[in-house]
Amino acid sequence: MPQLKAVLFDVYGTLVDIHTNEHRDDAFESLSRFLEYRRVFIPGRELKELYFDHINQQIARSRERHPEVDVTRAFGNVLRERGRTTDRYLTMITAQLYRSLSRERLRLFDDTFWTLNEFRKQYRLGIVTDAQRLFCKPELRTLRLENFFDALVISSDYGFRKPDPRLFYIALAALDVPASEAAYIGNKYETDLVGAKEAGLAVAGLIRQAEEEKRDYRSDYMPDFVTDDLRGALQEISEKKQDTDAKSQS
């Protein structure tokens, strides 16, 4: 195996401990009350129905095998059609307020900061994540993570999600590193592991796996390692690096 030069990460569930409930009625009621101050009058229940209708339309119209939605565009369509406004700033604020109202937990895992510091000493780092840029970048900034990474690939920018290997190719191109010299760490088999394997990354591992999840791994795409947390992933990748160094010197 060639010498590893870069490590890519998933964000939510891997680096960041988050819990959201996008279907909360009270979130849409609060959005409705906020919009009244901007002379947009849409009852909370109707706002919720219209929003998810536009989300479902985006998925239905996509030609991608793994389509990604654009939350900001969905709210923009609702505000234009029902609120008779094309105010882009209002659309952005509405989308971000929706995120804050539906977010029930946002914090780093205990080992995230220390482990990224250790990885950063040896590798170039990047992110490949299924997320909305309007949410993800501010959250990375709030958690003091954004400066760790040389490449940030967010699915909402492209209209498709993992396991589409193109997201990994984009990150590798930004880092100027071939797939044979990169590793990926995620927490979901069907998106993170399968996507990294299809992109041809040298190492692809999973963390924070329940026992029932481990039983669902397919034989065609097995993880190179499975550990409890990021510290374990750092140890696994360090050992693989040591093995590679030893073989190159022999």
Contacts in CASP RR format, 6 or more apart in sequence:
PFRMAT RR
TARGET T0000
AUTHOR 0000-0000-0000
METHOD contacts of the structure
MODEL  1
MPQLKAVLFDVYGTLVDIHTNEHRDDAFESLSRFLEYRRVFIPGRELKEL
YFDHINQQIARSRERHPEVDVTRAFGNVLRERGRTTDRYLTMITAQLYRS
LSRERLRLFDDTFWTLNEFRKQYRLGIVTDAQRLFCKPELRTLRLENFFD
ALVISSDYGFRKPDPRLFYIALAALDVPASEAAYIGNKYETDLVGAKEAG
LAVAGLIRQAEEEKRDYRSDYMPDFVTDDLRGALQEISEKKQDTDAKSQS
1 180 0 8 1.000
1 202 0 8 1.000
1 203 0 8 1.000
1 240 0 8 1.000
1 244 0 8 1.000
2 178 0 8 1.000
2 180 0 8 1.000
2 181 0 8 1.000
2 202 0 8 1.000
2 244 0 8 1.000
3 181 0 8 1.000
3 241 0 8 1.000
3 244 0 8 1.000
3 245 0 8 1.000
3 248 0 8 1.000
4 123 0 8 1.000
4 181 0 8 1.000
4 182 0 8 1.000
4 183 0 8 1.000
4 202 0 8 1.000
4 203 0 8 1.000
4 237 0 8 1.000
4 240 0 8 1.000
4 241 0 8 1.000
4 244 0 8 1.000
5 123 0 8 1.000
5 124 0 8 1.000
5 175 0 8 1.000
5 177 0 8 1.000
5 181 0 8 1.000
5 182 0 8 1.000
6 123 0 8 1.000
6 124 0 8 1.000
6 125 0 8 1.000
6 126 0 8 1.000
6 172 0 8 1.000
6 175 0 8 1.000
6 177 0 8 1.000
6 181 0 8 1.000
6 182 0 8 1.000
6 183 0 8 1.000
7 119 0 8 1.000
7 123 0 8 1.000
7 124 0 8 1.000
7 125 0 8 1.000
7 126 0 8 1.000
7 182 0 8 1.000
7 183 0 8 1.000
7 184 0 8 1.000
7 185 0 8 1.000
7 237 0 8 1.000
8 125 0 8 1.000
8 126 0 8 1.000
8 127 0 8 1.000
8 128 0 8 1.000
8 151 0 8 1.000
8 168 0 8 1.000
8 171 0 8 1.000
8 182 0 8 1.000
8 183 0 8 1.000
8 184 0 8 1.000
8 185 0 8 1.000
8 196 0 8 1.000
8 201 0 8 1.000
9 15 0 8 1.000
9 125 0 8 1.000
9 126 0 8 1.000
9 127 0 8 1.000
9 128 0 8 1.000
9 129 0 8 1.000
9 184 0 8 1.000
9 185 0 8 1.000
9 186 0 8 1.000
10 127 0 8 1.000
10 128 0 8 1.000
10 129 0 8 1.000
10 184 0 8 1.000
10 185 0 8 1.000
10 186 0 8 1.000
10 187 0 8 1.000
10 188 0 8 1.000
10 191 0 8 1.000
10 192 0 8 1.000
11 127 0 8 1.000
11 129 0 8 1.000
11 131 0 8 1.000
11 136 0 8 1.000
11 140 0 8 1.000
12 18 0 8 1.000
12 129 0 8 1.000
12 130 0 8 1.000
12 131 0 8 1.000
13 109 0 8 1.000
13 186 0 8 1.000
13 187 0 8 1.000
13 208 0 8 1.000
14 185 0 8 1.000
14 186 0 8 1.000
14 187 0 8 1.000
14 192 0 8 1.000
14 207 0 8 1.000
14 208 0 8 1.000
14 230 0 8 1.000
15 108 0 8 1.000
15 109 0 8 1.000
15 112 0 8 1.000
15 116 0 8 1.000
15 145 0 8 1.000
15 230 0 8 1.000
16 106 0 8 1.000
16 107 0 8 1.000
16 108 0 8 1.000
16 109 0 8 1.000
16 112 0 8 1.000
16 139 0 8 1.000
16 143 0 8 1.000
16 145 0 8 1.000
17 105 0 8 1.000
17 106 0 8 1.000
17 107 0 8 1.000
17 108 0 8 1.000
17 109 0 8 1.000
18 103 0 8 1.000
18 105 0 8 1.000
18 106 0 8 1.000
18 107 0 8 1.000
19 103 0 8 1.000
19 104 0 8 1.000
19 105 0 8 1.000
20 99 0 8 1.000
20 102 0 8 1.000
20 103 0 8 1.000
20 104 0 8 1.000
21 27 0 8 1.000
21 102 0 8 1.000
21 104 0 8 1.000
22 98 0 8 1.000
22 102 0 8 1.000
23 48 0 8 1.000
24 101 0 8 1.000
24 102 0 8 1.000
25 44 0 8 1.000
25 45 0 8 1.000
25 48 0 8 1.000
26 101 0 8 1.000
27 98 0 8 1.000
27 101 0 8 1.000
27 102 0 8 1.000
28 44 0 8 1.000
28 45 0 8 1.000
28 47 0 8 1.000
28 48 0 8 1.000
28 51 0 8 1.000
29 44 0 8 1.000
30 97 0 8 1.000
30 101 0 8 1.000
31 44 0 8 1.000
31 47 0 8 1.000
31 94 0 8 1.000
31 97 0 8 1.000
31 98 0 8 1.000
31 101 0 8 1.000
32 42 0 8 1.000
32 43 0 8 1.000
32 44 0 8 1.000
32 47 0 8 1.000
34 94 0 8 1.000
34 97 0 8 1.000
35 41 0 8 1.000
35 42 0 8 1.000
35 47 0 8 1.000
35 79 0 8 1.000
35 94 0 8 1.000
38 85 0 8 1.000
38 87 0 8 1.000
38 90 0 8 1.000
40 79 0 8 1.000
40 83 0 8 1.000
40 84 0 8 1.000
40 85 0 8 1.000
40 90 0 8 1.000
41 83 0 8 1.000
42 50 0 8 1.000
42 78 0 8 1.000
42 82 0 8 1.000
42 83 0 8 1.000
46 82 0 8 1.000
47 78 0 8 1.000
47 82 0 8 1.000
50 78 0 8 1.000
50 81 0 8 1.000
50 82 0 8 1.000
51 74 0 8 1.000
51 75 0 8 1.000
51 78 0 8 1.000
54 73 0 8 1.000
54 74 0 8 1.000
54 77 0 8 1.000
54 78 0 8 1.000
55 69 0 8 1.000
55 71 0 8 1.000
55 74 0 8 1.000
58 67 0 8 1.000
58 69 0 8 1.000
58 70 0 8 1.000
58 73 0 8 1.000
58 74 0 8 1.000
59 67 0 8 1.000
59 69 0 8 1.000
62 68 0 8 1.000
62 159 0 8 1.000
62 160 0 8 1.000
64 159 0 8 1.000
64 160 0 8 1.000
64 164 0 8 1.000
65 160 0 8 1.000
65 164 0 8 1.000
66 160 0 8 1.000
66 161 0 8 1.000
66 162 0 8 1.000
66 163 0 8 1.000
66 164 0 8 1.000
67 159 0 8 1.000
67 160 0 8 1.000
67 161 0 8 1.000
68 130 0 8 1.000
68 155 0 8 1.000
68 156 0 8 1.000
68 158 0 8 1.000
68 159 0 8 1.000
68 160 0 8 1.000
68 161 0 8 1.000
69 156 0 8 1.000
69 159 0 8 1.000
70 132 0 8 1.000
70 156 0 8 1.000
70 159 0 8 1.000
71 95 0 8 1.000
71 98 0 8 1.000
71 99 0 8 1.000
71 132 0 8 1.000
71 134 0 8 1.000
71 135 0 8 1.000
71 156 0 8 1.000
72 91 0 8 1.000
72 92 0 8 1.000
72 95 0 8 1.000
72 132 0 8 1.000
72 134 0 8 1.000
75 91 0 8 1.000
75 94 0 8 1.000
75 95 0 8 1.000
75 98 0 8 1.000
76 86 0 8 1.000
76 91 0 8 1.000
76 94 0 8 1.000
79 85 0 8 1.000
79 86 0 8 1.000
79 87 0 8 1.000
79 90 0 8 1.000
79 91 0 8 1.000
79 94 0 8 1.000
80 86 0 8 1.000
92 134 0 8 1.000
95 132 0 8 1.000
95 134 0 8 1.000
95 135 0 8 1.000
96 134 0 8 1.000
96 135 0 8 1.000
96 138 0 8 1.000
99 132 0 8 1.000
99 134 0 8 1.000
99 135 0 8 1.000
106 139 0 8 1.000
106 142 0 8 1.000
106 143 0 8 1.000
107 143 0 8 1.000
108 143 0 8 1.000
108 145 0 8 1.000
109 229 0 8 1.000
109 230 0 8 1.000
111 229 0 8 1.000
111 230 0 8 1.000
111 231 0 8 1.000
112 145 0 8 1.000
112 230 0 8 1.000
113 144 0 8 1.000
113 145 0 8 1.000
114 231 0 8 1.000
115 230 0 8 1.000
115 231 0 8 1.000
115 233 0 8 1.000
115 234 0 8 1.000
116 125 0 8 1.000
116 145 0 8 1.000
116 148 0 8 1.000
116 230 0 8 1.000
118 234 0 8 1.000
119 125 0 8 1.000
119 234 0 8 1.000
120 148 0 8 1.000
122 241 0 8 1.000
124 150 0 8 1.000
124 151 0 8 1.000
124 175 0 8 1.000
124 177 0 8 1.000
125 148 0 8 1.000
125 149 0 8 1.000
125 150 0 8 1.000
125 151 0 8 1.000
126 149 0 8 1.000
126 150 0 8 1.000
126 151 0 8 1.000
126 152 0 8 1.000
126 153 0 8 1.000
126 171 0 8 1.000
126 175 0 8 1.000
127 149 0 8 1.000
127 151 0 8 1.000
127 152 0 8 1.000
127 153 0 8 1.000
127 154 0 8 1.000
127 171 0 8 1.000
128 153 0 8 1.000
128 162 0 8 1.000
128 167 0 8 1.000
128 168 0 8 1.000
128 171 0 8 1.000
128 184 0 8 1.000
129 136 0 8 1.000
129 153 0 8 1.000
129 154 0 8 1.000
129 155 0 8 1.000
130 155 0 8 1.000
130 161 0 8 1.000
130 162 0 8 1.000
130 191 0 8 1.000
131 154 0 8 1.000
131 155 0 8 1.000
131 156 0 8 1.000
132 154 0 8 1.000
132 156 0 8 1.000
133 154 0 8 1.000
133 156 0 8 1.000
133 157 0 8 1.000
134 156 0 8 1.000
136 154 0 8 1.000
137 146 0 8 1.000
137 152 0 8 1.000
137 154 0 8 1.000
140 146 0 8 1.000
140 152 0 8 1.000
146 152 0 8 1.000
150 174 0 8 1.000
150 175 0 8 1.000
151 171 0 8 1.000
151 174 0 8 1.000
151 175 0 8 1.000
153 167 0 8 1.000
153 168 0 8 1.000
153 170 0 8 1.000
153 171 0 8 1.000
153 174 0 8 1.000
155 161 0 8 1.000
155 162 0 8 1.000
155 167 0 8 1.000
158 166 0 8 1.000
158 167 0 8 1.000
158 170 0 8 1.000
160 166 0 8 1.000
160 167 0 8 1.000
161 167 0 8 1.000
161 191 0 8 1.000
162 191 0 8 1.000
162 192 0 8 1.000
162 194 0 8 1.000
162 195 0 8 1.000
163 190 0 8 1.000
163 191 0 8 1.000
163 192 0 8 1.000
163 194 0 8 1.000
163 195 0 8 1.000
163 198 0 8 1.000
164 195 0 8 1.000
165 195 0 8 1.000
165 198 0 8 1.000
165 199 0 8 1.000
165 200 0 8 1.000
168 179 0 8 1.000
168 184 0 8 1.000
168 195 0 8 1.000
168 196 0 8 1.000
168 199 0 8 1.000
168 200 0 8 1.000
168 201 0 8 1.000
169 179 0 8 1.000
169 199 0 8 1.000
172 178 0 8 1.000
172 179 0 8 1.000
172 182 0 8 1.000
172 199 0 8 1.000
175 182 0 8 1.000
179 199 0 8 1.000
179 200 0 8 1.000
179 201 0 8 1.000
179 202 0 8 1.000
180 200 0 8 1.000
180 202 0 8 1.000
181 202 0 8 1.000
182 201 0 8 1.000
182 202 0 8 1.000
182 203 0 8 1.000
183 201 0 8 1.000
183 202 0 8 1.000
183 203 0 8 1.000
183 204 0 8 1.000
183 205 0 8 1.000
183 237 0 8 1.000
184 192 0 8 1.000
184 196 0 8 1.000
184 201 0 8 1.000
184 203 0 8 1.000
184 204 0 8 1.000
184 205 0 8 1.000
185 192 0 8 1.000
185 205 0 8 1.000
185 206 0 8 1.000
185 207 0 8 1.000
185 230 0 8 1.000
185 233 0 8 1.000
186 192 0 8 1.000
186 193 0 8 1.000
186 205 0 8 1.000
186 206 0 8 1.000
186 207 0 8 1.000
187 206 0 8 1.000
187 207 0 8 1.000
187 208 0 8 1.000
187 209 0 8 1.000
188 206 0 8 1.000
189 206 0 8 1.000
189 209 0 8 1.000
189 213 0 8 1.000
189 216 0 8 1.000
189 217 0 8 1.000
189 223 0 8 1.000
192 204 0 8 1.000
192 205 0 8 1.000
192 206 0 8 1.000
193 204 0 8 1.000
193 205 0 8 1.000
193 206 0 8 1.000
193 217 0 8 1.000
193 221 0 8 1.000
193 223 0 8 1.000
194 221 0 8 1.000
195 204 0 8 1.000
196 204 0 8 1.000
196 205 0 8 1.000
197 204 0 8 1.000
197 221 0 8 1.000
198 221 0 8 1.000
203 224 0 8 1.000
203 225 0 8 1.000
203 237 0 8 1.000
203 240 0 8 1.000
204 223 0 8 1.000
204 224 0 8 1.000
205 223 0 8 1.000
205 224 0 8 1.000
205 225 0 8 1.000
205 226 0 8 1.000
205 227 0 8 1.000
205 233 0 8 1.000
205 236 0 8 1.000
206 223 0 8 1.000
206 225 0 8 1.000
206 226 0 8 1.000
206 227 0 8 1.000
207 226 0 8 1.000
207 227 0 8 1.000
207 228 0 8 1.000
207 229 0 8 1.000
207 230 0 8 1.000
207 232 0 8 1.000
207 233 0 8 1.000
208 228 0 8 1.000
208 229 0 8 1.000
209 226 0 8 1.000
214 226 0 8 1.000
217 223 0 8 1.000
224 236 0 8 1.000
224 240 0 8 1.000
225 233 0 8 1.000
225 236 0 8 1.000
225 237 0 8 1.000
227 233 0 8 1.000
227 235 0 8 1.000
227 236 0 8 1.000
END
